[in-house]
Amino acid sequence: MSQSFKKNGFTFRQFFVAHDQCGMKVSTDGIILGATAPVPVDGRLLDIGSGSGLISLMMAQRIHEAGSVPQIDAVEIDLAAVSQSQQNIAQSPWPDAIQVHHADILTWEAPFSRRYTVIVSNPPFFSPGVNCSSSARQTARYTTTLSHQALLRSAQQHLAADGWFCVILPVVAGEEFISLAKKDGWTLRHCRRISEFAGRQPHRLFVAFSLNSGECVDDRLVIRESSGGYSDDYRQLTGSFYLSR
């Protein structure tokens, strides 16, 4: 599977994501989250910490392909990322489907007190420590500006009663996030353990929560075979986004 890579961004099948002004670049984590999160039947989705707009654009494509109208609000605290994501969205097939808000999710109020069927976030996961080379990357990677506890509370505030909240995190941070979520009244409904190569231990967790009780699906995803090529499962998951398979 090849991908058209440019210095300032990535070209997908239906859209281009420039990311040179964003603290968090296009990554496999974001692609997996955008390809795995459930598609809201009513099209209503909230992207917390939306960065370049990658996940919002992926979800807009999936919602459209499912026959619904995307109604996506993307909240981002970094102004440079907001500007670049707005440009990415304006040049996409869904320029009117995604509204980017320059705001802190902790104080942001949804339009018309809207509740969302699906909320997604590729959140910061490093505890405060050594500073990054830029304030944008610091915001994107460290929990200083958005702790996991605060993220859970914000998601609870904006989620519809039957909604889903989905994040992707490194394994240790993900396990801690699950523990925090359960203490806050969330139910874990999907846990996908992701390994970079076949035969290796998982390095990422995709987790989906709801505020209702229910069974949890626990599965695995291997990104690459031992030969280095993408696995069949990863190809199937991401095939509608990459330029070639």
Backbone as CSV, one residue per row, in Angstrom:
resi,resn,N_x,N_y,N_z,CA_x,CA_y,CA_z,C_x,C_y,C_z
1,MET,0.851,-1.185,0.000,0.000,0.000,0.000,0.887,1.235,0.000
2,SER,0.810,2.041,-1.005,1.602,3.258,-1.063,0.721,4.453,-0.744
3,GLN,1.339,5.531,-0.373,0.600,6.730,-0.009,1.338,7.938,-0.549
4,SER,0.611,8.844,-1.185,1.236,10.048,-1.713,1.599,10.967,-0.563
5,PHE,2.906,11.085,-0.293,3.387,11.896,0.815,4.063,13.149,0.295
6,LYS,3.669,14.280,0.817,4.329,15.531,0.511,4.896,16.083,1.811
7,LYS,5.868,16.958,1.673,6.544,17.487,2.851,5.570,18.119,3.826
8,ASN,4.535,18.762,3.308,3.615,19.483,4.184,2.302,18.761,4.426
9,GLY,2.158,17.499,3.971,0.908,16.803,4.226,0.763,15.496,3.478
10,PHE,-0.455,14.944,3.533,-0.775,13.656,2.927,-1.942,13.800,1.954
11,THR,-1.842,13.080,0.853,-2.939,13.007,-0.105,-3.662,11.676,0.062
12,PHE,-4.951,11.747,0.393,-5.790,10.564,0.501,-6.652,10.455,-0.755
13,ARG,-7.484,9.443,-0.820,-8.300,9.228,-2.016,-9.181,10.431,-2.353
14,GLN,-9.811,10.998,-1.344,-10.795,12.049,-1.613,-10.418,13.422,-1.064
15,PHE,-9.299,13.520,-0.367,-8.936,14.813,0.211,-7.440,14.865,0.516
16,PHE,-6.945,16.087,0.679,-5.551,16.322,1.049,-5.519,16.960,2.429
17,VAL,-4.594,16.513,3.271,-4.444,17.076,4.612,-3.064,17.715,4.735
18,ALA,-3.025,19.037,4.694,-1.792,19.760,5.008,-1.650,19.802,6.526
19,HIS,-0.439,19.652,7.035,-0.270,19.595,8.489,0.988,20.296,8.991
20,ASP,1.661,21.050,8.137,2.925,21.667,8.535,2.752,22.771,9.571
21,GLN,1.523,23.272,9.756,1.267,24.292,10.767,0.653,23.703,12.044
22,CYS,0.582,22.387,12.112,-0.084,21.711,13.232,0.928,21.042,14.162
23,GLY,0.644,21.071,15.455,1.519,20.414,16.409,1.526,18.907,16.249
24,MET,0.377,18.324,15.918,0.265,16.883,15.703,0.085,16.612,14.215
25,LYS,1.024,15.867,13.647,0.988,15.577,12.217,0.043,14.409,11.924
26,VAL,-0.256,14.214,10.642,-1.005,13.029,10.221,-0.246,11.798,10.699
27,SER,-0.949,10.881,11.336,-0.298,9.705,11.914,-1.170,8.477,11.740
28,THR,-0.544,7.321,11.915,-1.299,6.067,11.867,-2.359,6.038,12.954
29,ASP,-2.050,6.605,14.128,-3.033,6.651,15.211,-4.313,7.341,14.749
30,GLY,-4.155,8.525,14.169,-5.321,9.273,13.714,-6.084,8.547,12.627
31,ILE,-5.347,7.917,11.717,-5.993,7.185,10.623,-6.801,6.007,11.167
32,ILE,-6.240,5.279,12.124,-6.966,4.149,12.713,-8.214,4.635,13.448
33,LEU,-8.100,5.723,14.194,-9.265,6.259,14.898,-10.357,6.667,13.914
34,GLY,-9.965,7.381,12.858,-10.940,7.830,11.869,-11.578,6.706,11.081
35,ALA,-10.877,5.578,10.977,-11.400,4.434,10.224,-12.178,3.458,11.097
36,THR,-12.032,3.560,12.429,-12.610,2.568,13.343,-13.825,3.072,14.101
37,ALA,-13.860,4.346,14.437,-14.979,4.884,15.219,-16.307,4.603,14.519
38,PRO,-17.362,4.335,15.277,-18.661,4.069,14.648,-19.182,5.290,13.901
39,VAL,-19.913,5.045,12.833,-20.496,6.122,12.029,-21.832,6.534,12.650
40,PRO,-22.004,7.803,13.011,-23.284,8.233,13.584,-24.395,8.207,12.537
41,VAL,-25.484,7.547,12.852,-26.591,7.416,11.902,-27.154,8.782,11.528
42,ASP,-27.188,9.695,12.504,-27.731,11.029,12.235,-26.670,12.006,11.734
43,GLY,-25.422,11.533,11.588,-24.357,12.372,11.057,-23.705,13.298,12.054
44,ARG,-24.190,13.313,13.303,-23.688,14.265,14.290,-22.442,13.731,14.999
45,LEU,-21.352,14.476,14.858,-20.079,14.041,15.427,-19.319,15.239,15.970
46,LEU,-18.642,15.037,17.098,-17.776,16.044,17.701,-16.353,15.514,17.731
47,ASP,-15.417,16.316,17.211,-13.992,15.976,17.189,-13.284,16.913,18.156
48,ILE,-12.796,16.357,19.273,-12.139,17.161,20.308,-10.636,17.169,20.076
49,GLY,-10.079,18.377,19.921,-8.658,18.494,19.615,-8.405,18.082,18.183
50,SER,-9.087,18.739,17.254,-9.196,18.256,15.871,-7.954,18.469,15.018
51,GLY,-7.008,19.294,15.472,-5.739,19.440,14.767,-5.891,19.816,13.307
52,SER,-5.302,19.007,12.428,-5.320,19.266,10.980,-6.677,19.024,10.335
53,GLY,-7.591,18.401,11.070,-8.901,18.053,10.520,-8.959,16.654,9.936
54,LEU,-7.873,15.885,10.084,-7.800,14.536,9.504,-8.990,13.672,9.892
55,ILE,-9.247,13.538,11.194,-10.281,12.613,11.654,-11.666,13.117,11.245
56,SER,-11.884,14.418,11.331,-13.167,14.979,10.884,-13.411,14.692,9.412
57,LEU,-12.380,14.829,8.587,-12.515,14.561,7.157,-12.771,13.087,6.885
58,MET,-12.077,12.214,7.592,-12.312,10.779,7.425,-13.739,10.413,7.808
59,MET,-14.209,10.966,8.925,-15.563,10.658,9.371,-16.603,11.266,8.435
60,ALA,-16.324,12.446,7.884,-17.248,13.033,6.903,-17.388,12.118,5.696
61,GLN,-16.276,11.574,5.230,-16.324,10.647,4.093,-17.139,9.410,4.438
62,ARG,-16.911,8.839,5.616,-17.618,7.619,6.009,-19.112,7.876,6.213
63,ILE,-19.446,9.005,6.823,-20.859,9.346,7.023,-21.555,9.523,5.681
64,HIS,-20.891,10.227,4.767,-21.452,10.435,3.424,-21.641,9.102,2.704
65,GLU,-20.646,8.222,2.789,-20.736,6.925,2.119,-21.809,6.038,2.735
66,ALA,-22.157,6.299,4.007,-23.215,5.535,4.673,-24.604,6.069,4.340
67,GLY,-24.658,7.162,3.585,-25.942,7.700,3.154,-26.526,8.765,4.051
68,SER,-25.726,9.277,4.990,-26.196,10.337,5.876,-25.501,11.653,5.536
69,VAL,-25.982,12.722,6.137,-25.387,14.044,5.931,-24.464,14.352,7.106
70,PRO,-23.173,14.554,6.863,-22.260,14.854,7.974,-22.607,16.186,8.635
71,GLN,-22.669,16.162,9.972,-22.855,17.371,10.770,-21.786,17.337,11.853
72,ILE,-20.621,17.868,11.527,-19.447,17.688,12.373,-18.994,19.022,12.947
73,ASP,-18.781,19.041,14.261,-18.149,20.172,14.931,-16.767,19.734,15.388
74,ALA,-15.756,20.516,15.027,-14.370,20.221,15.379,-13.860,21.341,16.279
75,VAL,-13.391,20.976,17.465,-12.941,21.969,18.442,-11.431,21.862,18.604
76,GLU,-10.735,22.975,18.409,-9.271,22.994,18.464,-8.802,24.275,19.155
77,ILE,-7.867,24.132,20.079,-7.411,25.273,20.870,-6.295,26.063,20.201
78,ASP,-5.558,25.430,19.284,-4.409,26.072,18.640,-4.849,26.801,17.370
79,LEU,-4.597,28.105,17.315,-5.105,28.921,16.209,-4.511,28.529,14.862
80,ALA,-3.214,28.208,14.824,-2.586,27.822,13.556,-3.209,26.545,13.007
81,ALA,-3.487,25.590,13.895,-4.134,24.345,13.468,-5.552,24.612,12.984
82,VAL,-6.250,25.504,13.657,-7.604,25.875,13.228,-7.577,26.417,11.804
83,SER,-6.666,27.332,11.535,-6.580,27.941,10.205,-6.250,26.909,9.139
84,GLN,-5.295,26.023,9.440,-4.912,25.026,8.439,-6.023,24.002,8.220
85,SER,-6.690,23.596,9.294,-7.779,22.628,9.125,-8.932,23.234,8.337
86,GLN,-9.193,24.514,8.529,-10.248,25.174,7.753,-9.909,25.175,6.265
87,GLN,-8.636,25.368,5.944,-8.204,25.307,4.547,-8.354,23.892,3.992
88,ASN,-7.960,22.892,4.790,-8.099,21.498,4.357,-9.555,21.155,4.071
89,ILE,-10.429,21.592,4.956,-11.856,21.287,4.816,-12.456,22.027,3.623
90,ALA,-12.065,23.283,3.432,-12.596,24.080,2.318,-12.265,23.459,0.969
91,GLN,-11.144,22.744,0.890,-10.716,22.128,-0.363,-11.196,20.684,-0.507
92,SER,-11.938,20.200,0.473,-12.429,18.822,0.462,-13.800,18.746,-0.200
93,PRO,-14.325,17.530,-0.410,-15.681,17.402,-0.969,-16.791,17.807,0.001
94,TRP,-16.444,18.118,1.280,-17.473,18.401,2.290,-17.193,19.728,2.992
95,PRO,-17.069,20.823,2.247,-16.694,22.101,2.859,-17.730,22.654,3.829
96,ASP,-18.983,22.249,3.669,-20.042,22.762,4.538,-20.431,21.786,5.644
97,ALA,-19.774,20.637,5.684,-20.171,19.590,6.629,-19.441,19.681,7.961
98,ILE,-18.310,20.394,7.978,-17.464,20.453,9.170,-17.274,21.902,9.582
99,GLN,-17.639,22.209,10.809,-17.446,23.545,11.361,-16.321,23.488,12.385
100,VAL,-15.255,24.250,12.151,-14.118,24.264,13.071,-14.277,25.422,14.047
101,HIS,-14.130,25.125,15.335,-14.285,26.128,16.386,-12.948,26.339,17.087
102,HIS,-12.470,27.574,17.117,-11.253,27.896,17.865,-11.661,28.111,19.314
103,ALA,-11.483,27.071,20.124,-11.983,27.131,21.495,-11.315,26.072,22.359
104,ASP,-11.433,26.268,23.655,-11.035,25.275,24.647,-12.266,24.420,24.933
105,ILE,-12.160,23.123,24.757,-13.315,22.240,24.946,-13.881,22.349,26.363
106,LEU,-13.055,22.778,27.320,-13.505,22.871,28.707,-14.524,23.990,28.905
107,THR,-14.507,24.981,28.015,-15.445,26.105,28.141,-16.354,26.258,26.922
108,TRP,-16.120,25.454,25.891,-16.897,25.564,24.650,-18.335,25.120,24.852
109,GLU,-19.254,25.840,24.227,-20.670,25.479,24.249,-21.103,25.080,22.850
110,ALA,-21.689,23.909,22.722,-22.111,23.404,21.416,-23.234,24.261,20.848
111,PRO,-23.262,24.449,19.522,-24.350,25.215,18.900,-25.710,24.601,19.225
112,PHE,-26.641,25.449,19.622,-28.013,25.003,19.912,-28.048,23.910,20.989
113,SER,-27.051,23.923,21.892,-26.961,22.908,22.962,-26.990,21.496,22.392
114,ARG,-26.385,21.324,21.239,-26.389,20.048,20.511,-25.703,18.949,21.314
115,ARG,-26.254,17.735,21.217,-25.607,16.543,21.761,-25.175,15.670,20.588
116,TYR,-24.080,14.930,20.765,-23.458,14.220,19.647,-23.572,12.709,19.797
117,THR,-23.877,12.059,18.689,-24.013,10.604,18.669,-22.655,9.927,18.787
118,VAL,-21.632,10.542,18.227,-20.262,10.034,18.337,-19.328,11.199,18.647
119,ILE,-18.441,10.986,19.609,-17.372,11.936,19.921,-16.049,11.210,19.750
120,VAL,-15.109,11.836,19.059,-13.791,11.237,18.848,-12.716,12.190,19.351
121,SER,-11.590,11.608,19.783,-10.454,12.423,20.201,-9.177,11.605,20.110
122,ASN,-8.149,12.225,19.536,-6.793,11.672,19.568,-6.038,12.551,20.555
123,PRO,-6.166,12.259,21.856,-5.811,13.246,22.878,-4.323,13.276,23.220
124,PRO,-3.888,14.337,23.920,-2.533,14.348,24.463,-2.362,13.182,25.431
125,PHE,-1.139,12.669,25.535,-0.951,11.536,26.448,0.310,11.613,27.285
126,PHE,1.195,12.583,27.032,2.385,12.724,27.861,2.062,13.576,29.077
127,SER,2.551,13.154,30.256,2.444,13.987,31.441,3.442,15.133,31.312
128,PRO,3.195,16.260,31.996,4.118,17.393,31.899,5.542,16.974,32.231
129,GLY,6.489,17.449,31.447,7.887,17.090,31.655,8.768,17.970,30.813
130,VAL,9.603,17.348,30.002,10.497,18.103,29.137,9.681,18.832,28.074
131,ASN,9.960,20.102,27.911,9.205,20.900,26.955,9.516,20.509,25.520
132,CYS,8.504,20.607,24.649,8.693,20.359,23.224,9.316,21.585,22.566
133,SER,9.710,21.416,21.311,10.371,22.494,20.584,9.418,23.616,20.213
134,SER,8.113,23.353,20.209,7.133,24.387,19.877,5.939,24.284,20.812
135,SER,5.288,25.436,21.038,4.121,25.438,21.922,2.974,24.638,21.324
136,ALA,2.867,24.620,19.985,1.804,23.854,19.328,1.972,22.365,19.587
137,ARG,3.206,21.876,19.475,3.457,20.451,19.725,3.276,20.135,21.202
138,GLN,3.644,21.070,22.070,3.442,20.907,23.507,1.956,20.699,23.803
139,THR,1.111,21.535,23.208,-0.334,21.432,23.419,-0.883,20.118,22.887
140,ALA,-0.384,19.688,21.725,-0.908,18.490,21.075,-0.513,17.210,21.792
141,ARG,0.649,17.202,22.453,1.194,15.956,22.985,1.116,15.825,24.507
142,TYR,1.035,16.950,25.227,1.075,16.903,26.684,-0.285,17.215,27.289
143,THR,-0.574,16.575,28.421,-1.876,16.720,29.069,-1.988,17.990,29.903
144,THR,-1.023,18.896,29.777,-1.037,20.132,30.553,-2.308,20.933,30.299
145,THR,-2.710,21.048,29.027,-3.875,21.864,28.672,-5.183,21.081,28.678
146,LEU,-5.120,19.752,28.651,-6.331,18.931,28.670,-6.016,17.586,29.319
147,SER,-6.318,17.483,30.608,-6.093,16.217,31.301,-7.114,15.190,30.837
148,HIS,-6.805,13.928,31.045,-7.741,12.881,30.638,-9.025,12.942,31.460
149,GLN,-8.912,13.323,32.733,-10.108,13.471,33.555,-11.014,14.564,32.990
150,ALA,-10.404,15.685,32.601,-11.181,16.791,32.035,-11.788,16.409,30.690
151,LEU,-11.042,15.641,29.898,-11.562,15.183,28.602,-12.792,14.306,28.792
152,LEU,-12.744,13.395,29.740,-13.880,12.518,30.018,-15.105,13.322,30.452
153,ARG,-14.891,14.310,31.298,-16.010,15.132,31.769,-16.606,15.944,30.620
154,SER,-15.740,16.456,29.748,-16.225,17.234,28.602,-17.030,16.362,27.647
155,ALA,-16.527,15.159,27.390,-17.247,14.236,26.512,-18.610,13.886,27.097
156,GLN,-18.654,13.671,28.402,-19.918,13.341,29.059,-20.922,14.483,28.913
157,GLN,-20.426,15.699,28.951,-21.290,16.875,28.833,-21.921,16.982,27.447
158,HIS,-21.196,16.554,26.410,-21.648,16.773,25.033,-22.225,15.528,24.353
159,LEU,-22.152,14.373,24.994,-22.581,13.127,24.356,-24.083,12.910,24.474
160,ALA,-24.684,12.420,23.397,-26.090,12.016,23.437,-26.244,10.798,24.344
161,ALA,-27.467,10.566,24.802,-27.710,9.492,25.768,-27.269,8.132,25.255
162,ASP,-27.422,7.900,23.957,-27.058,6.611,23.373,-25.767,6.707,22.553
163,GLY,-24.944,7.708,22.860,-23.764,7.972,22.050,-22.533,7.162,22.420
164,TRP,-21.486,7.341,21.598,-20.207,6.656,21.771,-19.085,7.683,21.830
165,PHE,-18.118,7.428,22.720,-16.935,8.277,22.863,-15.703,7.424,22.584
166,CYS,-14.909,7.819,21.586,-13.802,6.986,21.104,-12.478,7.736,21.152
167,VAL,-11.438,7.066,21.659,-10.096,7.640,21.677,-9.081,6.568,21.302
168,ILE,-7.865,7.011,20.957,-6.754,6.095,20.735,-5.573,6.603,21.551
169,LEU,-4.906,5.677,22.256,-3.833,6.041,23.171,-2.779,4.945,23.218
170,PRO,-1.545,5.276,23.651,-0.576,4.223,23.949,-1.142,3.290,25.019
171,VAL,-0.652,2.066,25.080,-1.253,1.037,25.927,-1.344,1.462,27.392
172,VAL,-0.246,1.912,27.979,-0.263,2.263,29.402,-1.225,3.418,29.656
173,ALA,-1.134,4.464,28.840,-2.045,5.599,28.989,-3.491,5.174,28.745
174,GLY,-3.688,4.255,27.797,-5.026,3.767,27.500,-5.632,2.990,28.653
175,GLU,-4.825,2.160,29.302,-5.318,1.399,30.452,-5.671,2.327,31.606
176,GLU,-4.859,3.363,31.803,-5.168,4.347,32.840,-6.444,5.113,32.489
177,PHE,-6.623,5.405,31.204,-7.818,6.112,30.739,-9.065,5.268,30.985
178,ILE,-8.978,3.981,30.708,-10.107,3.072,30.948,-10.491,3.083,32.419
179,SER,-9.489,3.031,33.295,-9.743,3.039,34.734,-10.434,4.333,35.162
180,LEU,-9.943,5.463,34.670,-10.570,6.750,34.977,-12.007,6.793,34.475
181,ALA,-12.214,6.303,33.250,-13.543,6.344,32.645,-14.547,5.524,33.456
182,LYS,-14.144,4.341,33.868,-15.047,3.487,34.640,-15.419,4.140,35.965
183,LYS,-14.468,4.815,36.598,-14.754,5.516,37.852,-15.724,6.667,37.629
184,ASP,-15.743,7.196,36.399,-16.612,8.324,36.068,-17.964,7.889,35.509
185,GLY,-18.229,6.580,35.511,-19.536,6.099,35.089,-19.638,5.638,33.652
186,TRP,-18.503,5.591,32.937,-18.507,5.105,31.556,-18.438,3.585,31.509
187,THR,-18.970,3.012,30.432,-18.871,1.578,30.174,-17.992,1.360,28.952
188,LEU,-16.969,0.522,29.096,-16.107,0.193,27.960,-16.857,-0.756,27.038
189,ARG,-17.013,-0.366,25.760,-17.798,-1.163,24.823,-16.963,-1.779,23.703
190,HIS,-15.771,-1.227,23.459,-14.884,-1.775,22.427,-13.449,-1.463,22.823
191,CYS,-12.611,-2.477,22.844,-11.183,-2.303,23.103,-10.416,-3.047,22.011
192,ARG,-9.746,-2.300,21.171,-8.945,-2.898,20.091,-7.465,-2.711,20.415
193,ARG,-6.757,-3.815,20.542,-5.328,-3.791,20.862,-4.546,-3.822,19.555
194,ILE,-3.724,-2.809,19.358,-3.076,-2.588,18.063,-1.583,-2.844,18.170
195,SER,-1.076,-3.692,17.283,0.354,-3.996,17.223,0.925,-3.482,15.915
196,GLU,2.143,-2.953,15.965,2.789,-2.451,14.753,3.132,-3.592,13.811
197,PHE,3.644,-4.709,14.379,4.044,-5.866,13.579,3.445,-7.138,14.159
198,ALA,3.246,-8.129,13.308,2.784,-9.444,13.747,3.790,-10.017,14.736
199,GLY,3.290,-10.590,15.821,4.152,-11.198,16.820,4.630,-10.254,17.902
200,ARG,4.344,-8.968,17.763,4.756,-8.002,18.776,3.596,-7.666,19.709
201,GLN,3.947,-7.193,20.899,2.933,-6.780,21.858,2.228,-5.510,21.366
202,PRO,0.974,-5.316,21.749,0.260,-4.099,21.353,0.968,-2.843,21.854
203,HIS,0.937,-1.791,21.050,1.519,-0.511,21.447,0.469,0.596,21.510
204,ARG,-0.724,0.335,21.015,-1.811,1.304,21.063,-3.117,0.605,21.428
205,LEU,-4.040,1.375,22.020,-5.394,0.907,22.299,-6.391,1.868,21.662
206,PHE,-7.295,1.328,20.859,-8.493,2.067,20.462,-9.572,1.665,21.444
207,VAL,-10.189,2.639,22.100,-11.229,2.326,23.081,-12.472,3.160,22.802
208,ALA,-13.629,2.531,22.957,-14.913,3.201,22.756,-15.771,2.986,23.991
209,PHE,-16.378,4.063,24.463,-17.182,4.026,25.684,-18.603,4.494,25.398
210,SER,-19.520,4.066,26.265,-20.867,4.630,26.258,-21.277,4.861,27.705
211,LEU,-22.364,5.582,27.887,-22.881,5.824,29.232,-23.940,4.802,29.605
212,ASN,-24.146,3.818,28.713,-25.092,2.736,28.962,-24.339,1.433,29.156
213,SER,-24.918,0.523,29.888,-24.288,-0.776,30.093,-24.379,-1.606,28.820
214,GLY,-23.468,-2.542,28.667,-23.454,-3.402,27.490,-22.186,-4.218,27.436
215,GLU,-22.150,-5.176,26.523,-20.977,-6.027,26.361,-19.832,-5.249,25.719
216,CYS,-18.619,-5.727,25.975,-17.432,-5.109,25.396,-16.828,-6.027,24.336
217,VAL,-16.605,-5.494,23.149,-15.898,-6.221,22.096,-14.401,-6.004,22.299
218,ASP,-13.657,-7.091,22.406,-12.206,-7.022,22.608,-11.539,-7.714,21.429
219,ASP,-10.819,-6.957,20.597,-10.196,-7.567,19.425,-8.794,-7.012,19.195
220,ARG,-8.152,-7.468,18.136,-6.774,-7.094,17.826,-6.679,-6.559,16.406
221,LEU,-5.679,-5.725,16.187,-5.338,-5.259,14.845,-3.828,-5.256,14.717
222,VAL,-3.320,-5.944,13.716,-1.897,-5.915,13.384,-1.737,-5.039,12.149
223,ILE,-0.880,-4.026,12.241,-0.719,-3.090,11.128,0.115,-3.693,10.009
224,ARG,1.246,-4.302,10.362,2.166,-4.839,9.352,2.505,-6.302,9.624
225,GLU,2.653,-7.047,8.560,3.156,-8.409,8.674,4.652,-8.360,8.975
226,SER,5.216,-9.495,9.362,6.644,-9.541,9.687,7.511,-9.154,8.492
227,SER,6.969,-9.302,7.287,7.695,-8.930,6.068,7.785,-7.418,5.879
228,GLY,6.973,-6.676,6.633,6.956,-5.221,6.524,5.768,-4.679,5.760
229,GLY,5.072,-5.533,5.014,3.900,-5.087,4.271,2.685,-4.944,5.174
230,TYR,1.730,-4.131,4.739,0.518,-3.957,5.533,-0.279,-5.253,5.585
231,SER,-0.890,-5.517,6.745,-1.701,-6.719,6.914,-3.006,-6.587,6.142
232,ASP,-3.644,-7.720,5.874,-4.938,-7.701,5.184,-5.977,-6.934,5.998
233,ASP,-5.944,-7.097,7.328,-6.908,-6.398,8.179,-6.727,-4.889,8.091
234,TYR,-5.481,-4.442,8.082,-5.227,-2.999,8.000,-5.610,-2.460,6.626
235,ARG,-5.331,-3.222,5.588,-5.722,-2.818,4.240,-7.242,-2.679,4.133
236,GLN,-7.942,-3.643,4.713,-9.405,-3.605,4.653,-9.951,-2.411,5.436
237,LEU,-9.342,-2.127,6.580,-9.799,-1.030,7.430,-9.612,0.327,6.765
238,THR,-8.476,0.506,6.095,-8.098,1.833,5.593,-8.187,1.974,4.075
239,GLY,-8.632,0.928,3.392,-8.585,0.910,1.935,-9.347,2.022,1.247
240,SER,-10.404,2.542,1.865,-11.177,3.597,1.212,-10.526,4.969,1.364
241,PHE,-9.403,5.021,2.085,-8.722,6.295,2.297,-7.385,6.388,1.574
242,TYR,-6.613,5.309,1.585,-5.310,5.339,0.921,-5.484,5.359,-0.594
243,LEU,-4.515,5.941,-1.270,-4.598,6.073,-2.728,-4.541,4.736,-3.439
244,SER,-3.744,3.796,-2.926,-3.640,2.477,-3.550,-3.526,1.438,-2.466
245,ARG,-3.853,0.192,-2.825,-3.859,-0.884,-1.837,-2.844,-1.938,-2.226
